[in-house]
Amino acid sequence: MVFSSFVFLCAFLPIVLFLYYISPARIRNLVLLVASLIFYAWGEPVYVLIMLFSTVFDYTNGRLIEYFKKKGSRGKMKATLVVDICGNLGILGFFKYADFVIDNINSITGAGLSLLHIALPIGISFYTFQTMSYTIDVYRGQVEAQHNILDFATYVVLFPQLIAGPIVQYKTIANELSQRKVGLTDFSEGAFRFAIGLAKKVLLANQIGGLWDTISRMNELTTATAWLGAIAYSFQIYFDFSGYSDMAIGLGRMFGFHFLENFNFPYMAKSITEFWRRWHISLSSWFREYVYIPLGGNRKGLPRQVLNLLIVWMLTGLWHGANWNFVLWGLYYGVLLIIEKLFLLKLIEKLPAWIGHVYSLFLVVIGWAIFAQTDMSQLTRFLKAMFGIGVAGVNSDFWYFLSCNAVLLIVLVLCSMDHRAWIGKLRKKSADAVDHEGSIYVAVEQSRGLMIVKPAIMLVLLFLSYAFLVGDSYNPFLYFRF
């Protein structure tokens, strides 16, 4: 079940909201738990067992670490943590990477081992990282072990963020699991955020995704067409994933949870370093906190820092998928970040901002071209086309694609820009007007206008999204495969 399906929008979500709000506060976690299990089991009921095992496994290890800590047994605490990490990574490794390892063994040795053809459980990369972070934080003493297994299970399987994140660390919502209140403001803000995310997904990502799908299947590419396709994919993956994150954050707020932000207008970045502070923030934070810093971070000299960055980014790439293009993608960013760390970032900061933007977007689009092509021969062909190796520069196909999608591309550019500075200027003008006129009337009218405009925008976005869903069969969620 996906958020942009009619089953979810017209049946599942209204029913769950109704049951949640008519239920006493003491059983609302149970309502969410049952609803989340149904949500997950809708597509693949067998894999609910894996998720439930992970839940019980990490709950038990958290309690054991707490018990050994009280007994003063540091060694047993560490042993339990090692068992927990190995267990979680073992589950993730088996389901996600077993065939990848076998295929590479066959390629290197010619062993001819049979592939297992194991289906990847949806969302396993996300909830595995979440449960591991909980146990690690209990070991570090950053959170107390959860004694109520129902509350812990609700955290693990909470359907708004279960399938594709954001990666919600236990410590960010620990208090809200046991005590939370949802007022009208929280619910309305959550609904508005959900509508924004749905519109990003349906009105923007799906539409430009069709262009990428067409170009990626072409047998003959020109340089201009390849770049147009890579740009189309760059917009698709951004609005697809940020749209999902918006919907998840909005749904969480409708149920009283405040998830941390996962995107911050990444295509406004002026360096690759800044891009990764703005893109998929929960994943970057996870790797920094649980891998990079434990490896030593930047505390053990430059050579060790470079090695740590390469390890983290190779793992980041591998986390996204069991293909060599993802490893290449991770190392690509690792090398870029190392170069910026060594000298380039200081130079970029001295240059005009627009140069930083162009530099960043150029490299990011190349990065998405690497990310999108899981077949290495296809990837090589596509990159050669992007750099004009053995292909024509432009042809009629490019002009046709560009003319058909020009308006959409302009809308995508505008929607990916940081609008907060403009809103801030408008608010400042209103505030200046209030101060100058010595009256609160303008401010009152402004707040009344906002109360009317936001619901109106939400209804328009929902109407348009529903209308497009009715007539459009192309509705993928790119991050489901991770």
C-alpha positions as CSV (number, residue, x, y, z in Angstrom):
1,M,0.0,0.0,0.0
2,V,1.4,3.4,-0.9
3,F,0.3,6.8,0.3
4,S,-0.7,7.9,-3.2
5,S,-3.1,5.0,-3.7
6,F,-6.9,5.3,-3.5
7,V,-7.0,2.4,-1.1
8,F,-4.9,4.4,1.4
9,L,-6.4,7.8,0.7
10,C,-10.1,6.9,0.6
11,A,-10.3,3.9,2.9
12,F,-7.3,3.1,5.1
13,L,-6.4,6.6,6.4
14,P,-10.0,7.8,7.1
15,I,-10.8,4.6,9.0
16,V,-7.6,4.7,11.0
17,L,-8.0,8.3,11.9
18,F,-11.6,7.7,13.0
19,L,-10.7,4.7,15.1
20,Y,-7.7,6.5,16.6
21,Y,-9.7,9.6,17.7
22,I,-12.6,7.7,19.2
23,S,-10.3,5.4,21.2
24,P,-9.2,6.2,24.7
25,A,-5.7,7.6,25.0
26,R,-4.4,4.4,26.7
27,I,-5.2,2.2,23.7
28,R,-4.2,4.6,20.9
29,N,-0.8,2.9,20.5
30,L,-2.5,-0.4,20.0
31,V,-4.7,1.1,17.3
32,L,-1.6,2.4,15.5
33,L,0.2,-0.9,16.0
34,V,-2.6,-2.9,14.4
35,A,-3.1,-0.4,11.7
36,S,0.6,-0.3,10.9
37,L,0.8,-4.1,10.7
38,I,-2.2,-4.2,8.3
39,F,-0.6,-1.4,6.2
40,Y,2.6,-3.4,5.9
41,A,1.0,-6.8,5.4
42,W,-1.2,-5.4,2.6
43,G,1.5,-6.2,0.0
44,E,3.6,-8.9,1.5
45,P,2.1,-10.5,4.7
46,V,4.9,-13.0,5.2
47,Y,7.5,-10.3,5.8
48,V,5.6,-9.0,8.8
49,L,7.2,-11.9,10.7
50,I,10.7,-10.5,10.0
51,M,9.7,-7.0,11.2
52,L,8.1,-8.5,14.4
53,F,11.3,-10.6,15.0
54,S,13.4,-7.4,14.7
55,T,11.0,-5.7,17.2
56,V,11.3,-8.5,19.8
57,F,15.0,-8.9,19.2
58,D,15.9,-5.3,19.8
59,Y,13.4,-4.9,22.6
60,T,15.0,-7.8,24.4
61,N,18.5,-6.6,23.8
62,G,17.6,-3.1,25.1
63,R,16.3,-4.7,28.3
64,L,19.4,-6.9,28.6
65,I,21.7,-3.9,28.2
66,E,19.8,-2.1,30.9
67,Y,20.0,-5.1,33.2
68,F,23.7,-5.6,32.7
69,K,24.3,-1.9,33.2
70,K,22.6,-2.1,36.6
71,K,24.8,-5.1,37.5
72,G,27.9,-3.2,36.4
73,S,28.8,-5.8,33.8
74,R,30.3,-3.7,31.1
75,G,31.5,-6.7,29.1
76,K,28.1,-8.3,28.9
77,M,26.6,-5.0,27.9
78,K,29.1,-4.7,25.0
79,A,28.5,-8.4,24.1
80,T,24.8,-7.8,23.9
81,L,25.3,-4.8,21.7
82,V,27.5,-6.8,19.4
83,V,24.9,-9.5,19.1
84,D,22.3,-6.9,18.4
85,I,24.3,-5.2,15.6
86,C,25.3,-8.5,14.1
87,G,21.8,-9.8,14.2
88,N,20.3,-6.7,12.5
89,L,23.0,-6.5,9.9
90,G,22.7,-10.2,9.3
91,I,19.0,-10.0,8.6
92,L,19.6,-7.0,6.3
93,G,22.5,-8.6,4.6
94,F,20.7,-11.9,3.9
95,F,17.6,-10.4,2.4
96,K,19.3,-7.5,0.6
97,Y,22.8,-8.7,-0.4
98,A,22.8,-12.5,-0.5
99,D,22.3,-12.7,-4.3
100,F,24.6,-9.8,-4.9
101,V,27.4,-11.7,-3.1
102,I,26.7,-15.0,-4.8
103,D,26.6,-13.3,-8.2
104,N,30.0,-11.7,-7.6
105,I,31.5,-14.9,-6.4
106,N,30.2,-16.6,-9.6
107,S,31.7,-13.8,-11.7
108,I,35.1,-14.0,-10.1
109,T,35.5,-17.7,-9.6
110,G,33.0,-19.2,-12.1
111,A,31.6,-21.3,-9.3
112,G,28.1,-21.4,-10.8
113,L,26.3,-21.1,-7.5
114,S,22.5,-20.8,-7.7
115,L,21.0,-17.5,-6.8
116,L,18.5,-17.5,-3.9
117,H,16.1,-15.0,-5.6
118,I,15.0,-13.6,-2.3
119,A,12.4,-10.8,-2.5
120,L,13.5,-7.7,-0.7
121,P,11.2,-6.9,2.2
122,I,9.9,-3.4,1.7
123,G,11.4,-0.8,4.1
124,I,13.8,-3.2,5.7
125,S,16.8,-0.8,5.3
126,F,14.8,1.9,7.2
127,Y,13.4,-0.1,10.1
128,T,16.6,-2.0,10.6
129,F,18.6,1.2,11.1
130,Q,15.9,2.5,13.4
131,T,16.0,-0.5,15.7
132,M,19.8,-0.6,15.8
133,S,20.0,3.1,16.7
134,Y,17.6,2.4,19.7
135,T,19.9,-0.3,21.1
136,I,23.0,1.7,20.5
137,D,21.5,4.7,22.3
138,V,20.5,2.5,25.2
139,Y,24.0,1.2,25.4
140,R,25.4,4.8,25.4
141,G,22.9,5.9,28.1
142,Q,21.3,8.4,25.8
143,V,17.8,6.8,26.3
144,E,16.3,4.5,28.8
145,A,15.3,1.0,27.7
146,Q,11.6,0.9,26.8
147,H,9.8,-1.5,29.2
148,N,6.5,-1.5,27.3
149,I,6.8,-3.7,24.3
150,L,3.6,-2.4,22.8
151,D,5.0,1.1,22.8
152,F,8.3,-0.1,21.3
153,A,6.5,-2.1,18.6
154,T,4.5,1.0,17.8
155,Y,7.7,2.9,17.3
156,V,9.2,0.3,15.0
157,V,6.1,-0.3,12.8
158,L,4.6,3.2,12.8
159,F,3.1,3.3,9.3
160,P,3.8,6.9,8.3
161,Q,7.6,6.3,8.3
162,L,7.8,2.5,8.0
163,I,8.2,2.1,4.3
164,A,10.6,4.8,3.2
165,G,11.5,6.9,6.3
166,P,12.6,9.4,7.4
167,I,14.8,7.3,9.7
168,V,13.2,8.2,13.0
169,Q,15.6,7.7,16.0
170,Y,13.8,6.5,19.1
171,K,15.2,9.3,21.2
172,T,13.4,11.9,19.1
173,I,9.9,10.5,19.9
174,A,10.5,8.6,23.1
175,N,8.3,10.9,25.2
176,E,5.6,11.1,22.5
177,L,5.2,7.3,22.5
178,S,3.8,7.4,26.0
179,Q,2.2,10.9,26.2
180,R,1.1,13.0,23.3
181,K,-1.8,15.3,22.6
182,V,-3.1,16.3,19.2
183,G,-4.8,19.7,19.0
184,L,-6.5,21.2,16.1
185,T,-3.4,23.1,15.1
186,D,-1.3,20.0,15.0
187,F,-3.9,18.1,13.0
188,S,-4.5,20.9,10.5
189,E,-0.7,21.5,10.0
190,G,-0.2,17.8,9.5
191,A,-3.0,17.5,7.0
192,F,-1.6,20.5,5.1
193,R,1.9,19.0,5.1
194,F,0.5,15.7,3.8
195,A,-1.3,17.5,1.0
196,I,1.9,19.3,0.0
197,G,3.8,15.9,-0.1
198,L,1.0,14.2,-2.1
199,A,1.1,17.0,-4.7
200,K,4.9,16.8,-4.9
201,K,4.6,13.1,-5.6
202,V,1.6,13.1,-8.0
203,L,1.7,16.4,-9.7
204,L,5.5,16.8,-10.0
205,A,7.5,13.5,-9.5
206,N,5.1,11.3,-11.5
207,Q,4.8,13.7,-14.4
208,I,8.6,14.3,-14.9
209,G,9.2,10.6,-14.2
210,G,7.5,9.8,-17.5
211,L,10.1,11.8,-19.4
212,W,13.0,10.0,-17.6
213,D,11.3,6.6,-18.2
214,T,11.1,7.4,-22.0
215,I,14.6,8.7,-22.4
216,S,16.2,5.9,-20.3
217,R,14.7,3.3,-22.7
218,M,16.0,5.0,-25.9
219,N,18.5,3.0,-27.9
220,E,20.1,6.1,-29.4
221,L,20.9,9.1,-27.2
222,T,22.4,12.5,-27.9
223,T,24.3,14.5,-25.4
224,A,21.4,17.0,-25.0
225,T,18.8,14.2,-24.6
226,A,21.0,12.4,-22.0
227,W,21.4,15.5,-20.0
228,L,17.6,16.2,-20.2
229,G,16.9,12.7,-19.0
230,A,19.4,13.0,-16.1
231,I,17.8,16.3,-15.1
232,A,14.4,14.8,-15.3
233,Y,15.4,11.9,-13.0
234,S,17.0,14.5,-10.6
235,F,13.7,16.2,-10.2
236,Q,11.8,12.9,-10.1
237,I,13.8,11.4,-7.2
238,Y,13.8,14.7,-5.3
239,F,10.0,15.3,-5.4
240,D,9.2,11.6,-5.0
241,F,11.3,11.2,-1.9
242,S,10.8,14.6,-0.4
243,G,7.1,14.2,-1.1
244,Y,7.0,10.9,0.7
245,S,8.9,12.5,3.6
246,D,6.4,15.4,3.7
247,M,3.5,12.9,3.8
248,A,5.2,10.9,6.5
249,I,5.9,14.0,8.7
250,G,2.3,15.3,8.1
251,L,0.8,11.9,9.0
252,G,3.0,11.7,12.1
253,R,1.8,15.1,13.2
254,M,-1.8,14.1,12.7
255,F,-1.2,11.3,15.2
256,G,0.7,13.5,17.6
257,F,4.3,12.7,16.6
258,H,6.9,15.3,15.5
259,F,9.4,13.7,13.1
260,L,12.5,15.7,12.3
261,E,12.9,17.2,8.8
262,N,14.4,15.1,6.1
263,F,15.0,17.7,3.3
264,N,16.0,21.4,3.2
265,F,15.9,22.5,-0.4
266,P,19.0,20.5,-1.4
267,Y,19.1,21.9,-5.0
268,M,19.9,25.3,-3.5
269,A,23.2,24.0,-2.2
270,K,26.4,25.8,-3.2
271,S,28.7,22.8,-2.5
272,I,28.5,19.1,-2.3
273,T,29.1,19.3,1.4
274,E,26.1,21.6,1.8
275,F,24.0,19.3,-0.5
276,W,24.5,16.4,1.9
277,R,23.5,18.6,4.8
278,R,20.2,19.2,3.0
279,W,19.4,15.9,1.3
280,H,18.0,12.9,3.2
281,I,19.1,14.5,6.5
282,S,18.0,11.5,8.6
283,L,20.3,9.1,6.7
284,S,23.3,11.5,6.8
285,S,22.7,12.0,10.5
286,W,22.5,8.3,11.1
287,F,25.8,7.5,9.4
288,R,27.5,10.4,11.0
289,E,26.4,9.5,14.5
290,Y,26.6,5.7,14.3
291,V,29.5,5.1,11.8
292,Y,31.6,8.1,11.1
293,I,32.1,9.4,14.7
294,P,32.7,5.8,16.2
295,L,35.3,5.3,13.5
296,G,37.1,8.3,14.8
297,G,35.6,11.1,12.6
298,N,38.2,13.8,12.1
299,R,39.8,13.3,15.5
300,K,42.7,11.0,14.4
301,G,44.4,13.0,11.7
302,L,43.7,13.8,8.0
303,P,44.6,10.3,6.6
304,R,42.3,8.6,9.0
305,Q,39.5,11.1,8.3
306,V,39.8,10.5,4.5
307,L,39.6,6.7,5.1
308,N,36.6,7.2,7.4
309,L,34.8,9.3,4.8
310,L,35.5,6.7,2.1
311,I,34.2,3.9,4.4
312,V,31.0,5.8,5.3
313,W,30.2,6.7,1.7
314,M,30.9,3.3,0.3
315,L,28.4,2.0,3.0
316,T,26.0,4.8,2.2
317,G,26.0,3.7,-1.4
318,L,25.7,0.0,-0.6
319,W,22.8,0.8,1.8
320,H,20.8,2.1,-1.2
321,G,21.0,-1.1,-3.1
322,A,22.9,-4.3,-3.9
323,N,24.4,-3.2,-7.2
324,W,27.9,-1.9,-8.1
325,N,26.4,1.4,-9.4
326,F,25.3,2.3,-5.8
327,V,28.8,1.6,-4.5
328,L,30.2,3.7,-7.3
329,W,27.7,6.4,-6.5
330,G,28.7,6.4,-2.8
331,L,32.5,6.5,-3.6
332,Y,31.8,9.3,-6.2
333,Y,30.4,11.5,-3.4
334,G,33.0,10.3,-0.9
335,V,35.8,11.5,-3.3
336,L,34.0,14.8,-4.0
337,L,33.6,15.5,-0.2
338,I,37.2,14.7,0.5
339,I,38.3,17.1,-2.3
340,E,36.1,19.8,-0.8
341,K,37.4,19.0,2.7
342,L,41.1,19.3,1.5
343,F,40.9,22.5,-0.4
344,L,38.0,23.1,-2.8
345,L,35.4,24.2,-0.2
346,K,37.5,27.2,0.9
347,L,37.8,28.3,-2.8
348,I,34.1,27.9,-3.5
349,E,33.2,30.0,-0.5
350,K,35.2,32.9,-1.9
351,L,33.4,32.7,-5.3
352,P,30.0,34.2,-6.2
353,A,27.1,32.1,-5.0
354,W,25.8,31.3,-8.5
355,I,29.1,29.6,-9.4
356,G,28.7,27.3,-6.3
357,H,25.1,26.5,-7.4
358,V,26.1,25.6,-11.0
359,Y,29.1,23.5,-9.7
360,S,26.9,21.6,-7.2
361,L,24.0,21.0,-9.6
362,F,26.3,19.8,-12.4
363,L,27.9,17.2,-10.1
364,V,24.6,16.2,-8.5
365,V,23.0,15.5,-11.9
366,I,25.9,13.3,-12.8
367,G,25.5,11.6,-9.5
368,W,21.9,10.8,-10.2
369,A,22.7,9.4,-13.6
370,I,25.0,7.0,-11.8
371,F,22.4,6.2,-9.2
372,A,19.6,5.6,-11.7
373,Q,21.3,3.0,-13.9
374,T,21.8,-0.4,-12.1
375,D,23.1,-2.1,-15.3
376,M,26.8,-1.1,-15.5
377,S,26.8,-1.4,-19.3
378,Q,23.8,0.9,-19.6
379,L,25.4,3.3,-17.1
380,T,28.6,3.4,-19.2
381,R,26.6,4.1,-22.3
382,F,24.6,6.9,-20.6
383,L,27.6,8.6,-19.1
384,K,29.4,8.5,-22.5
385,A,26.3,10.1,-24.1
386,M,26.3,12.9,-21.4
387,F,29.9,13.7,-22.2
388,G,29.5,13.6,-25.9
389,I,31.6,10.5,-26.5
390,G,30.6,8.8,-29.8
391,V,27.2,10.5,-30.0
392,A,25.6,13.5,-31.7
393,G,25.1,16.7,-29.7
394,V,21.4,17.3,-30.3
395,N,18.6,16.0,-32.5
396,S,14.9,16.5,-33.0
397,D,14.0,14.2,-30.2
398,F,15.6,16.6,-27.7
399,W,13.7,19.6,-29.0
400,Y,10.4,17.5,-29.0
401,F,11.0,16.4,-25.3
402,L,12.0,19.9,-24.3
403,S,9.0,21.6,-25.9
404,C,6.5,19.1,-24.4
405,N,8.0,19.5,-20.9
406,A,9.1,23.1,-20.8
407,V,6.3,24.4,-18.6
408,L,6.7,21.4,-16.2
409,L,10.5,21.9,-16.0
410,I,10.0,25.6,-15.1
411,V,7.5,24.6,-12.4
412,L,9.9,22.0,-11.0
413,V,12.7,24.6,-10.9
414,L,10.5,27.1,-9.0
415,C,9.2,24.4,-6.6
416,S,12.8,23.3,-5.8
417,M,13.9,26.8,-4.8
418,D,13.9,28.0,-1.2
419,H,10.8,30.2,-0.9
420,R,11.3,31.0,2.8
421,A,13.4,34.1,2.1
422,W,10.5,35.6,0.0
423,I,8.0,34.7,2.6
424,G,10.2,36.3,5.3
425,K,10.4,39.5,3.2
426,L,6.6,39.6,2.9
427,R,6.2,39.1,6.6
428,K,8.7,41.8,7.4
429,K,6.8,44.2,5.2
430,S,3.6,43.3,7.0
431,A,5.3,43.7,10.4
432,D,6.8,47.1,9.3
433,A,3.3,48.2,8.2
434,V,1.9,47.3,11.6
435,D,4.6,49.1,13.4
436,H,4.3,52.1,11.2
437,E,0.5,52.4,11.4
438,G,0.5,51.6,15.1
439,S,-2.4,49.2,14.7
440,I,-2.8,45.5,15.1
441,Y,-5.6,45.4,12.5
442,V,-3.2,44.4,9.7
443,A,-1.8,41.6,11.7
444,V,-5.2,40.3,12.6
445,E,-6.4,40.4,9.0
446,Q,-3.2,38.7,8.0
447,S,-3.8,35.8,10.4
448,R,-7.4,35.5,9.3
449,G,-6.3,35.4,5.7
450,L,-3.8,32.7,6.5
451,M,-6.6,30.7,8.2
452,I,-8.6,30.8,4.9
453,V,-5.8,30.5,2.4
454,K,-4.1,27.4,3.8
455,P,-7.2,25.2,3.8
456,A,-8.1,26.5,0.3
457,I,-4.6,25.6,-1.0
458,M,-4.8,22.1,0.7
459,L,-8.2,21.4,-0.9
460,V,-6.9,22.5,-4.4
461,L,-3.8,20.3,-4.1
462,L,-5.8,17.3,-2.9
463,F,-8.4,17.8,-5.7
464,L,-5.7,18.1,-8.4
465,S,-3.8,15.1,-6.9
466,Y,-6.9,12.9,-6.9
467,A,-7.7,14.0,-10.5
468,F,-4.2,13.1,-11.7
469,L,-4.3,9.8,-9.9
470,V,-7.6,8.9,-11.6
471,G,-6.1,9.3,-15.1
472,D,-2.5,8.3,-14.5
473,S,-1.3,4.7,-14.2
474,Y,2.4,5.8,-13.6
475,N,2.7,6.0,-9.9
476,P,6.0,4.5,-8.6
477,F,7.7,5.2,-5.3
478,L,11.4,5.2,-6.1
479,Y,12.7,4.6,-2.5
480,F,10.5,1.5,-2.0
481,R,13.3,-0.6,-3.5
482,F,15.7,0.5,-0.6
